[in-house]
Amino acid sequence: MTRLTIRELLLITAFLATSCAALKYAGNTWWAALFLASFLAVISAGVIAIAERGRRQAAAAGFVFCFCAYAIAIWSDAGRDRLPTTLLLRQLYPLFATSKWLDMRTNEVVPDYDPQTPSKYVTIAYEQSEYTFHDIGHLLFALAFGYCGARFASWIYLRRETRERKSATDPESGQNGNI
């Protein structure tokens, strides 16, 4: 595998920090911003996959393929509720969401409510929509899978290029290019 550069490590750190903020404050603004960034990333990578050659082309094609494969899997009705990422997001939602206890009769926040002494009129309410939280989470997973696809495609390209260069410089080695 190719080594991670400092630039990539900084970008991964920024991605993780942005992901935590987006999930903590999940809302339509975060969804719109991440959707726009993802859309531009996929469109740019698609153009690079068509117009560029070499390792950049492979990385761009790997990004687009893996991003789109995950997006199709998640936004099709077939497997959304059974995917491991959905199950993980269900477990993460209560950790990220801000909750408050509401009195259902008055719709007011109950301060210092103790769930150990339950009341049938008090319920928990989350400030973030679980639906929006999941959509943002799946978009972030699609970006992460796209990045992994780009790294994997680059690695395959470099491996093939090294193998071809080796067989070109040593034609009597008897290698036919297979592993």
C-alpha positions in Angstrom: 0.0 0.0 0.0 1.1 3.5 -0.5 2.1 5.6 2.5 -0.2 8.2 3.9 1.2 11.7 3.5 1.0 14.4 6.1 -1.6 16.2 3.9 -3.8 13.1 3.9 -3.5 12.7 7.6 -4.6 16.3 8.1 -7.5 15.8 5.7 -8.6 12.7 7.5 -8.4 14.5 10.9 -10.4 17.4 9.4 -12.9 14.9 8.0 -13.3 13.2 11.4 -13.7 16.5 13.2 -16.3 17.7 10.7 -18.1 14.4 10.9 -18.4 14.6 14.7 -19.7 18.2 14.5 -22.2 17.3 11.7 -23.5 14.3 13.7 -23.7 16.3 17.0 -25.6 19.2 15.4 -27.4 17.2 12.7 -29.8 19.4 10.8 -30.8 20.6 7.4 -27.9 23.0 7.2 -25.3 20.3 7.8 -27.1 18.0 5.4 -27.1 20.6 2.7 -23.5 21.5 3.1 -22.3 17.9 3.2 -24.5 17.0 0.2 -23.1 19.9 -1.8 -19.5 19.0 -0.9 -20.1 15.3 -1.7 -21.8 16.1 -5.0 -18.9 18.4 -6.0 -16.4 15.7 -5.0 -18.1 13.0 -7.0 -18.6 15.2 -10.1 -14.9 16.3 -9.9 -13.7 12.7 -9.4 -15.9 11.6 -12.4 -14.3 14.2 -14.6 -10.8 13.3 -13.5 -11.6 9.6 -14.1 -12.5 10.5 -17.7 -9.9 13.1 -18.5 -6.9 12.2 -16.5 -4.5 9.2 -17.0 -2.4 7.1 -14.7 -2.7 6.9 -10.9 -5.0 9.9 -10.6 -7.5 8.3 -13.0 -7.4 5.1 -11.0 -8.0 6.9 -7.7 -10.8 9.0 -9.1 -12.5 6.0 -10.6 -12.1 4.1 -7.3 -13.7 7.0 -5.4 -16.6 7.3 -7.7 -17.3 3.6 -7.9 -17.2 3.0 -4.1 -19.1 6.2 -3.3 -21.9 5.3 -5.8 -22.0 1.6 -4.8 -22.6 2.5 -1.2 -25.1 5.3 -2.1 -27.1 2.9 -4.2 -27.1 0.3 -1.5 -28.2 2.7 1.2 -30.7 4.7 -0.7 -32.4 1.7 -2.3 -35.2 0.3 -0.3 -33.8 -3.2 -0.2 -31.1 -3.1 2.4 -31.2 0.3 4.3 -32.4 -1.1 7.6 -30.1 -4.1 7.6 -26.8 -2.7 6.7 -24.1 -2.6 9.4 -23.7 1.1 9.0 -27.3 1.7 9.7 -27.1 -0.5 12.8 -24.0 1.5 13.9 -25.8 4.8 13.4 -28.8 3.6 15.5 -26.4 2.9 18.3 -24.6 6.2 17.9 -27.7 8.4 17.7 -28.5 8.6 21.5 -24.8 9.4 22.1 -24.7 12.4 19.8 -28.3 13.6 20.1 -29.2 16.2 22.7 -32.1 15.0 24.7 -34.5 16.6 27.1 -37.4 15.4 29.2 -40.8 16.8 28.3 -44.1 16.8 30.2 -46.5 15.7 27.5 -49.4 17.5 29.1 -47.8 21.0 29.1 -45.0 20.4 26.5 -42.5 22.0 28.9 -39.1 20.8 29.8 -38.9 18.9 33.1 -35.8 20.1 34.9 -33.8 17.5 36.9 -36.1 14.6 35.9 -35.1 11.3 37.4 -35.9 8.4 35.1 -35.7 6.0 38.1 -39.0 7.4 39.3 -41.0 7.3 36.0 -44.1 9.3 35.2 -46.5 8.3 32.5 -46.6 12.0 31.4 -42.9 12.5 30.9 -41.1 11.4 27.8 -37.7 11.9 26.2 -37.4 14.2 23.2 -34.3 14.6 21.0 -33.5 18.0 19.5 -32.0 16.4 16.3 -34.1 14.4 13.9 -33.0 10.7 13.8 -33.8 10.7 10.1 -31.5 13.6 9.4 -28.8 12.1 11.7 -28.9 8.9 9.7 -28.8 10.7 6.3 -25.8 12.7 7.4 -24.1 9.6 8.8 -24.7 7.6 5.6 -23.3 10.5 3.5 -20.2 10.5 5.6 -19.9 6.7 5.3 -20.2 7.1 1.5 -17.4 9.6 1.5 -15.2 7.3 3.7 -15.9 4.3 1.4 -15.1 6.5 -1.6 -11.7 7.5 0.0 -11.0 3.8 0.7 -11.9 3.0 -2.9 -9.5 5.7 -4.2 -6.7 4.4 -2.0 -7.3 0.8 -3.1 -7.5 1.7 -6.8 -4.2 3.6 -6.5 -2.6 0.6 -4.9 -3.8 -1.7 -7.6 -2.6 0.7 -10.3 0.9 1.1 -8.7 1.2 -2.7 -8.3 0.3 -3.3 -11.9 2.7 -0.5 -13.0 5.5 -2.0 -11.0 4.9 -5.4 -12.3 4.8 -4.1 -15.9 8.0 -2.1 -15.4 9.7 -5.1 -13.9 8.7 -7.4 -16.8 9.8 -4.8 -19.4 13.3 -4.5 -17.9 13.8 -8.2 -17.4 12.2 -10.0 -20.4 14.0 -13.3 -19.7 12.6 -13.6 -16.2 9.8 -15.8 -17.5 7.1 -13.8 -15.9 3.9 -13.3 -17.9 2.5 -10.6 -15.7 0.5 -12.8 -13.4 0.9 -12.9 -9.7 
